[in-house]
Amino acid sequence: MTTESPVAELIALARAAQAEYEAFDQRQVDDVVAAIAWTILEPKRNRYLSQRAVEDTGLGDVDDKFQKNHRKTLGLLRDLTGAPSVGVVSEDSERGIIEIARPVGVVGAITPSTNPVATPTNKVMNALKGRNAIILAPSPRGEAVCGELVELFQEALKKVGAPEALVQKLPHPINKVDTEALMKMVDLVVATGSQNNIRSAYSSGTPAVGVGAGNVSVIVDETANLAEAAKKIVASKIFDNATSCSSENSVVVLAPVYDALVTALESQGAKMLTAHEQENLQQLMWPDGKLNPAIIAQPAWQIASMAGIDCDAESGIKVLLVQESKTGPAHPFSGEKLCPVLTLYRANDFDAALSQVAQIYAYQGAGHSVGIHSADEERAMRIALELPTCRVIVNQAHCFATGGSFDNALPFSLSMGCGSWGSNSISENMNYRHYLNTVRVVRRIPAQEVSPEELLGDYWARHGK
């Protein structure tokens, strides 16, 4: 990479800005984070950016984008407010350890077209909380609105006396060569989006934090409040036309309540397709074995109309229901759909439901999360102990809960780590701690020596020496 390359120039600017920013104290850093947050939380700017996001990408719903941008940014600001990220952040005198937060340096952030405002904002706030600089590599489909967003961020930085080059984006047009160069030249890559991007991040040679594929399954058992479950599932599934990786893709329903749940879903605006309609929809959605981009993040009535199914904007249809019993490439409705199409499975009992989810995740979505609607508290624990999932979302609208919510304790994030099941290095919601180096000052403490007898006595008693 030559020093004349545009990426190298951005890196040089970012390093100079970050070196200056590293001298900021906690209060100054928190002012910077607040300035970025207010860029999105100011209603007129949020409305404009939400409109531009849909115009630029053709994905999602303006009102839902507005709500998502507001909620995710406000929630993250809540998480970051008061969180120490400069200098000494922890001191344990008994253990003789002091922890000090240090920046990682320059962050390269890969962001998707599905959330071209909310995801970059989340990454920028987290990076700046750690006194880093950040360079965004947006999806080409969301590049224009990202450019406007960066300009607004730079204005906000200038207002609080921070270097504008702390936040930049790759130059137009976004391309694979520049993105790969960025990943090789930064100090940390944080990647959200397609699994191709995640694999590129992990293979870049730079420390990387990537997240896994979504394909969320939710179990509804015979103890659930079916009306509440249906209401939450539909609200979650239709939000922003299902752009979220946390949107329900399959619902595994215990047989005794299957018909009743279908009725409850229909009362919320879902439409159960006939076998013929389902076949037409499958041909539309996977014409060559790959998901048709034309249906991604489009409303249900529009997708139905494209498939020749009698449905229009006035029908009130919000979700299309299909039925399945198998999984894998030959059964594409078992995978992620990125639109308001929801697959239903029938399970004879809870053991069968667990087995069905395991089969779905063996195909796609392992590690992400599983939802359950149930009054039986032990069943959530069984999911956590038996299925390949990093989150178990209990009696909640899944897409609102998984990335952090005001009524649960998960960090607000748009990037969900999926652990080794999803080929990820993290199993939690990506948050500001992933943008920090932690230095530990270690002092001597009174010796805590032990003998083999103390540690092995119980083992010897049970198994012999």
N, C-alpha and C positions, 0 to 999 in steps of 0.2 A: 504494500500500500504506500503510494507516494504521498509526500507532504502536500502536493497540489490537489489531492482528491477532496471533493466536497465533504466527505465524511471526516477526513483528518482535520479539516478546518473547523468543523463543528466540535470535534473532540478537543482541539486546542482551546477553543473559546470556553467550552464547558469546564476544562481543567483549571483555567485561570479564574473563572467565576467560582468554582467550588473551593479553590484555595482561599479566596477572599471570604466566602461564606462560612468556612470552617472556624473563623474567628468569632462568629456570632454567638451570643449567649442564649440561654434557654428562652428568655422573654422575647428576644429578637426573632429567634426561630419560630416561636409560636405565633408571632405577628405575621410572619411570612405565610405560615400555614393558614391562618385566619384569612389573609388577603386572597389566597387561592380559593378557599371555601366560599367566600363572599362573591367571588366572580360567578359561581354557579348558583348560589342561593338567592341572589338578587333576582326577583321574579321576571322582570322584563328580559334580562339576559338569558335566563333559563328558557323562557318561552322561545326566544329567537333561536337559541342553539338547538332546542328540541325540534323546531321546524326544519332547521338546516340539516339536522341529522337524518331525518326522514327523506328530505329532498335529495340529499347527497347519496344515501345508500339505497333508498327505496325499501327500507326495512322498518317494520314496527309501526307504532301509533304515536302521534305527537303528544297527546295528553298523557299517555303512559310514560313516554320518555321524560316529560316534564316531572311527573311524580317520581320516577326512578332517580333522575338527576338530583332532585331535592332530597329525597329520603336517604339515598346512599351517601351523599355529601354531608348532610347534617349528622347522620349516624357516625360517619368516620370522624367528623370534627369532634363529636362527643367522645369517641374512643381516644382521640389524640390529646384532647384538652387535659392538662395535668399529668400526662404521661412523661416521665423523664427520658430525655434522649441526648442530653449534652452533659459531658463530664461524668461525675460520680452519679450512678443511678441506683446503686445498692451497696449497703455496707453491713456485713455480718461480723461483729466483733468476736463472737464465740468461735466461729469457724476461721476467723482471721482472713477473710476474703472481702476485698473491695472490687466492685464491678464498675467499669468506666465505658461509656458509649462513645464510639468513634465512627466516623463515616466510612462507607465502603469506597466512595469516590465518585465516579461517573457511572450512572445507571443507563443501560439501554433497555427500553420498554417496548415490547411487541404487543400491539393492541388490535382487537377485532372490529369488524364492520358492524357487528350486532349491537355494540354499545360504544359508539364513537365519541361520546362525551363523558359518560359516567366512568368507564374504565380508565381512560387517560387521566381523568381528574383524581381518581383513587390512587393511581400509581404516583402521580406528581405529588400529592399531599404526603403520602408515605415516604417518598424519597426525600422531600424537603424537610420533613420532620427529623430525618437523620443527618441533615447538613450535607446532602449529596446534590450533585447536578444530575439532570435526567434528559435524555434525548429520546423522543418518541418515534417509533416506526409503525405508523398506522397501516391498516389495510388500505390498499389503493381505492377501494370503494368508499372509504370514509375519510380520505385524505383532505378534502377541501374543508370540511367542518373542523377537522383537527387543526388545520392551519389557522383558522379563525380563533379557535380555542387557545392556541399557543400565543397568538398576538394579545389576546385578553389577559392571559397569565403574565406575560411580560410587562404589560401595563401595570398590573397589580404589584408585581415585584418592584418595579421602579417607584411606585407610590410609597412603599415601605423601606426604600433605600437598599434593596437587595439587587445583586447583579442580574440583569435581564437574561443573560445567557445561561442561567441556572436551568431554564426550561427551553428546549428547542425541539425541532422535528427534522426528520430527513428531508432533503430537498425534493421538489417535484421533478419528474414523476417518481413515485415510490417504486422501487424495483428490488429484485432479489439480490443483485450484486451489492447494492448499497446496504441493504439490511444485513447481509452476511458480514460485510466489512464492519458495520457497527458492532455486531455481536463479538467480533474478534478483538475490537479495540477498546471496549469499555471494561469496567472492573466487575460489573455484575449485570447479568441479563435477567429480566423478569418477563415472562412470556405468558400471554393469554390468547387463546384463539384455536386455530386448527391444530390437529396433532402433528401435521407436517412442520408447522412453526415451532411446536414444542420440541420435537426431535431435533430440529436444526439448532435450537438454543442449547440443548444438552450436549450436542456434538460440536459446538463452536470452539471448545477449548477454554472458554471463559466460565467462571462459576455462574450457575444458572438456577433459577427457581421457576419451574414450569408447573402447569396444572393439567389435570386429566380431562378426558371426554365425559360429557354428560350423557345420560340415558336413564333418567330417574324412574325407578319403580316405586309404587306406593301400595301397601297392603291395606285392605279394608276388611276387618273381621266381623264376626257375628255380634260382637259387643259394642260396635261403634254406633255413634249417633249419626245415622245415615244422612239426614238432612244437612247437618253441619258439615259432614265430610264432603258431600256433593258440592255444597256451596264453596268450600275452600278449594277443592280440586279445580272447579271450573274457573274461579277467580284467579287462581294461580296459572292455570293453563292458558288463559286468554291474555294475560298481562303482556303488553307490548308484542302481541301476536306470537308469543312463545319464543322470543329471541333468547331467553335465558337458558343457560346450561342446566339450571335447576328446575326447569319446568317439568311437570310430570309427563312421562312418555308412555308408561304402562301402569295400569291399575290391576292388581291381582286381588280378586274378590273371593271371599269364601262362599261356597255354593249356597248355604242357607239364606244369604242376603243378596245374592247376585241380582236377581230380578228387581228387588226393591231398590238396590243402588242404581240400577239403570233408570228406573222410574224417577228417582231423586235427581239424577244427572239431567234427565230430559226436562225436569221442571226448572232447571237452571239454564236451559238453552242448548243442551246437547242434542244431537240427532244421531240415532243408531242407523247405520247404513245397512241396506240389504246386501246379500252376497254379490249380486250383480253390480251394485253401486261401489262396493268395496273393491271389486276387481277393476272397475274403471278408474277408481282413485289410485290404486297401486300402479297402473299403467301410466297415469299422469305423473305420479311422484317419483317413480324410478324407471324412466323410459329406456335407459341403457344400463341399468344396474347401479347408477349413481343418483343421489338425491337431486331432483330438478331445482335449479336455483330460482325458477320462476314462482315456486310455491313457498319459498322460505319467508317466514314472518309476514305472511299475508292473512287477511281475515278468513274465517271458515267459509262464509258464504261465497267468497270469491274463488276459493280453491274448489268448492263444490261445483260452482258454475263452470269452471275450467274443465272439470271432469265429466260434464254433461249431466250432473245431478240437479234436480229441480230445486233451486235455492236462489234467493236474491237478497239484496241488502235489507229489504223490509221484512224478511222472514223471521228475524230474531235468533237465527241459528248462530251459536257462538263456538261450538266444538263439534267435530265430526267423530263419532265413535265407531271403531272397528273391532272385530272379534278375532282372537288368535289363540292357538294352543301350542305352537311350536316357536323355535327361535333360530337365528342364524341368517346368513346371507340369502337363503332361499325363502325366507319369511321376513321381508324388510320392515314390516310394521313392528317387529320386535326391537328395532333400533331407534336411534334418535331421529326426530322428524322436523324439529325447528319450525313447527307451525301448529295450529290448533287442531291437530289430529291426535286422538287418544286411543290407545290399544287396551282392550279389556281381556283379562284371562280369568278363567274360573278354576278355583282350587277346592278340593273336597274338604280339606282341613288345614290347620295352620302349618303342619309339617310339609304338606304339599305346596303351600304358598311360599314357604322358605325355599323349597327346592326349585320352584318356578322362577323366583327372583335370581337364584344362583345361576340358573340356565341362561336367563336374560343377560346377566352380567358377565358370564363366560363369553358371550358374544360381544357385548359392548356396555361400557359404563362402570366397570369394576372400580371400586374405591371411592366413588363420588359420594353418594348418599342414598339412603332408603327412607321412605316415609311410612308411617303407620297411623291408621285411625282405629283406635281401640280403647276400651276401658280397662283392659288387662295390662297392668304395668309390667308384668314379667315378660310379656311378648316383645317389648322394645329391647329388653336385655338379651333376649335370645337372638334377635337380629344382630345386635352389637357383638355377640360372642360367636356367632356362626356364619355370618355373611361377610363378603369382602367389601366393607364399606367404612368410610371414615366418619360418617355422621348418621345418626338415626333421628329423624325429625318426627316428633310425636304430636299428633292431633293439631297440625298447623298447615297453613297454605304453603306448600313446599318452596316455591320460588321466592317468597317473601322472607322465609325463615332461614334458608340455608346460608345465605350471604350476610347474615347478621340482621337482627331485628330489635326494635325497642322493647319487645317483650320476650327476648331470649338473650343469652349471654355470649353468643358467637360474635367475633369481631366483624364489623361491617366491611365487606369485601366483595369484589366481583370476580375473584380468582380463588377457586377451591382446590387445594392440594388433595390428591387422591392416593398418596402413599405408594408403596411398592406395587399394590394391586393395579394402580393406574400409571405405573412407570414414572412416578414423581419422587422428588427428593423430600417433599414435605407431605404431611397428612392433616394439616390444619388450614384454616383460611389464611391466605397470604395477608400479612399485616406489616406494620412499620418495623417490627423487630427483625424481619427478614432483610431490611435495608441497613442494618447496623453491623459493625464489628464490635465485639465486646472484649475488652481487655480486663484481665483479672490481676490485681495486686495481691500477692499471697504472703502472709506473715506466719511466723512460727506460733504454734499454740501448744499447750501442754500435751505431751505425747499420749496417744490413745492406743498403746500396744495391747495386743491380745495373744493368747496362747492357742495352739492347735486344739487343745482340749475344749476351750470355750466355744470354738466354732464348729468342731466336728463331733463333740460329745453326743449329741442327739443322733447324728448319722451313724456313729459307731454302735450306739445302743440298738438301733433298728437293723443295721446291716452287718455289724462286726467290722473289725479292722482288716 
